[in-house]
Every structure is written in C-alpha cells, then in structure tokens.
C-alpha cells in the first residue's frame, strides 16, 4: 500500500482507539455497584453504612474514585500510553499480566473455530455453486438458513445436551492447556469451537456461494469453457482465485464477529478466555480489567482491518489506494 494511505489508515485507527477508550471509560461510570463494597465482600449490596466510614473513605481514595471524572480518565489514559493497564481489584495483579495469561485460550478457540468454519464453508460452497439447484445446493442453503437464524447459545445448549450429557465423552466446561495434556485440550475445546465454527461457516458459506455463482457467469469463465478447459481447472484456477477478495473480506468480518460472539460461548462453557474474563469483571465491578480487555479487542479489530486492506493489494494488483 502507498505510504500516504498507510499513514492515513494508522492515524484513523489511533483516533478510533481513542474514541473507544472514551466510550468504555464513560460506560464504566454508569454500571451500578461499588468496587469498594466488592473488595470488602459486600457483593450485591450498596449499603455503605455497613462499612467503617474511615476504611471506606481510605479505599475510595486509594482507588481514586473520588477524583473528578476528567482527572481519572487522563490519569488512566496516560498510564495506558506507558503500557500500564492498571491493577485488578479482584486479583490484585497487573491487568496486562491477566490478559496475557488468558490470551492463549482465546487464540486457540478462535483458530479452531475458523478452521472448522472454513472446512464447512469452502467445500460446501464449491459444491453448491457447481451443482446449482440440485440437492447439494439445497443442503447448503438449509445449513445457511439454520446457522443464521439459530442463536449460538441455543446450538451450544443442544451440543452440551447431546455430546456431554446423553452420549458423554466430551466435557462441557473448563480448559486444559495443550502443553499439559493435548488430548484433554482437544476434548475441552471441541464443543465451544464447533458451536462457533458452525456459526462462522454458515455466514461464510452464504457469501462464498453467491460470489462463486457470480464469477461462474463472467465472460472469462465462458471463454475458458469454450476452449475446452476442464471444469475443475476453470473453477480451481480462475473462479476461486477471483473470489479471494470477497473471501478475505468475509473472513476479516467473521474474525471480528468471533471476538464479540465468543463472550456468550466462553461464558456458557466456562472457558477461561478474555471474553469470559471481561464478563466476570463486569459482574465484580473490576473496571480496570474491563477497560483493558475492550482496548485489547479494539486493537485486534483495527489490526485485522488494516491487514485486510493490505491483502487486497496483494491479491489484486488492480486495487489502488488513492
């Protein structure tokens, strides 16, 4: 990509991150509950009278909760610029260390979900496009319809009911690092990854099938067929290659959607990723972790968008950034 365009996109990304920081910080102000009361074990109550006033005042002062909003924001923002995301009031350790510790679990889940989704979407999309109007095409459309209209938590409930309760053999909660027990890791990740992969596969298949059919109606395909080129070569060398830009767009969107949708799945399966960490932190009013996780996710989303723009120019030299 041209340097000017790259710098412009980087500046836009920095501006977007700053806006996200402001929105998240302001949102934390409206969440009911008092972090001090949580630290003192008084969860689910706002009865400040049950606490020693001096202890309560000292703890609020130590957390900076009585400072003006702008002072608190810029103090936190300046710390973030220095790589300090704050300290968790729940765990008592730096937020960055907690996020880094939970990150591998989320990455494993995300990569497994993408692999499962692509294994479903690409072959089924190719077969549906080649056999338009036939039974395999109807199966693909039925799968897309089911995946788009069925909430992921409903699929997760049925998956747990069938494979963890009735059939058995697959755990419904927890996580084991692959370096400790690889087989146990696979058993714990297969259900949440499959649920997320089915959702991703349905949305990806929808776009791939449409794009494949559109490409197959182009003049260059008719010309290749008229020259007697085998159908598998036409589809594999030309149609698939020209569909890569749409594929990259959909995949980039799905990766971003996985980060948001994984909160429900990680919570249902008690999977210790960063999304489940954020959910627990909201309940415990651990604002430092919530802000840190949202910032981290925002950076990943923006980085994926930049990467997609770069891949465009590599896949298709005709793409130019003015």
C-alpha positions, -999 to 999 in steps of 0.1 A, spaced: 0 0 0 12 36 -6 29 52 24 5 81 24 -26 58 25 -9 36 52 -2 66 74 -37 79 70 -52 45 80 -29 43 110 -40 78 121 -76 68 117 -70 37 137 -54 56 166 -83 81 166 -108 52 167 -89 36 196 -91 69 215 -128 71 209 -133 36 221 -113 44 252 -136 74 260 -168 54 254 -156 25 276 -145 47 304 -178 66 303 -198 34 302 -180 21 333 -193 52 352 -229 41 346 -225 5 357 -243 1 391 -224 -11 421 -194 0 441 -159 -16 436 -150 -9 473 -180 -29 485 -170 -58 463 -134 -57 477 -149 -58 512 -170 -88 504 -204 -70 503 -214 -82 469 -249 -74 457 -255 -45 482 -250 -8 481 -253 -4 519 -223 18 526 -235 21 563 -223 -15 569 -187 -4 563 -165 16 586 -166 51 571 -129 57 576 -120 24 559 -144 31 531 -130 66 525 -94 54 525 -102 27 500 -120 50 477 -91 75 479 -66 47 472 -86 37 441 -90 74 430 -128 70 428 -135 104 444 -114 123 419 -131 143 391 -140 122 360 -116 140 337 -87 136 361 -94 98 364 -97 94 327 -65 112 318 -46 95 346 -57 62 333 -51 72 296 -15 84 305 -9 50 322 -21 31 292 3 50 269 31 37 291 18 2 289 2 1 323 -34 -11 322 -38 -8 359 -42 -33 387 -71 -57 391 -91 -51 423 -102 -87 422 -69 -105 417 -45 -78 429 -21 -82 400 -15 -61 368 -43 -63 343 -18 -68 314 -5 -100 331 -40 -113 335 -49 -106 298 -17 -122 286 -24 -152 307 -59 -157 293 -50 -148 257 -37 -183 246 -70 -199 254 -89 -173 233 -65 -177 204 -68 -215 204 -106 -212 205 -106 -186 177 -82 -205 154 -101 -238 160 -134 -221 152 -121 -206 120 -106 -239 108 -139 -257 115 -159 -229 98 -137 -229 67 -137 -267 64 -175 -265 62 -179 -233 41 -153 -238 13 -161 -273 1 -198 -269 6 -197 -235 -12 -178 -250 -42 -202 -280 -45 -233 -257 -41 -221 -234 -69 -212 -262 -93 -245 -280 -86 -268 -250 -85 -304 -260 -80 -295 -296 -71 -298 -314 -38 -264 -304 -25 -273 -268 -32 -305 -271 -12 -285 -287 17 -261 -258 16 -289 -232 17 -306 -251 45 -274 -251 65 -270 -213 59 -306 -207 70 -302 -228 101 -269 -211 111 -282 -176 105 -315 -179 124 -304 -201 153 -287 -182 181 -253 -197 191 -264 -202 227 -292 -225 215 -268 -245 195 -245 -246 225 -272 -259 248 -281 -287 223 -244 -296 219 -239 -299 256 -271 -319 260 -262 -344 232 -225 -348 234 -218 -341 271 -250 -354 288 -266 -381 266 -237 -395 246 -210 -383 270 -173 -383 265 -169 -345 259 -166 -321 289 -190 -292 288 -168 -268 309 -132 -259 315 -100 -258 296 -67 -277 296 -35 -261 280 -22 -282 251 13 -284 266 -1 -301 297 -25 -326 280 -31 -324 243 -59 -349 242 -76 -333 271 -72 -299 254 -89 -313 223 -118 -327 243 -124 -295 261 -122 -272 230 -142 -293 205 -176 -283 217 -172 -245 220 -151 -244 188 -177 -264 169 -205 -241 180 -186 -210 170 -174 -227 138 -209 -236 127 -219 -200 130 -189 -188 111 -193 -215 85 -229 -205 78 -222 -168 73 -191 -175 52 -208 -201 30 -236 -177 22 -212 -151 7 -189 -177 -9 -217 -194 -27 -231 -161 -40 -197 -150 -52 -189 -183 -68 -221 -182 -88 -214 -146 -99 -179 -155 -110 -191 -185 -130 -214 -163 -151 -185 -140 -161 -172 -139 -197 -137 -153 -188 -154 -185 -175 -174 -189 -206 -143 -184 -227 -123 -209 -207 -151 -235 -211 -153 -228 -249 -116 -236 -252 -123 -270 -236 -105 -263 -203 -116 -289 -177 -143 -277 -153 -121 -284 -122 -93 -262 -137 -117 -234 -145 -131 -234 -110 -99 -241 -92 -76 -218 -111 -99 -189 -121 -131 -188 -101 -115 -195 -67 -87 -170 -73 -110 -142 -83 -133 -149 -53 -104 -145 -28 -111 -108 -23 -147 -114 -12 -134 -143 8 -109 -122 27 -135 -95 34 -159 -121 48 -132 -138 68 -120 -105 83 -155 -96 93 -160 -131 108 -128 -128 129 -141 -96 144 -175 -111 150 -159 -140 168 -143 -117 193 -177 -103 202 -197 -135 200 -172 -155 220 -184 -139 252 -216 -160 252 -198 -192 243 -169 -188 267 -194 -180 295 -217 -210 287 -187 -234 286 -168 -217 315 -139 -213 291 -112 -191 306 -106 -168 277 -105 -130 277 -142 -127 269 -152 -147 299 -127 -127 319 -145 -95 308 -179 -109 317 -167 -118 352 -150 -85 356 -183 -66 348 -201 -85 375 -173 -78 400 -170 -42 390 -134 -47 382 -133 -18 358 -95 -20 351 -99 -54 335 -130 -44 315 -112 -14 301 -81 -34 294 -99 -62 276 -121 -38 255 -89 -19 245 -72 -51 235 -101 -63 214 -104 -29 197 -67 -30 188 -72 -65 173 -102 -55 153 -84 -25 139 -53 -45 131 -75 -71 112 -90 -43 91 -55 -30 82 -44 -65 73 -74 -70 51 -66 -38 32 -30 -49 27 -41 -83 14 -64 -66 -11 -34 -50 -29 -15 -83 -29 -44 -104 -43 -54 -80 -69 -28 -56 -84 -57 -36 -99 -66 -24 -64 -52 11 -59 -54 33 -29 -57 69 -38 
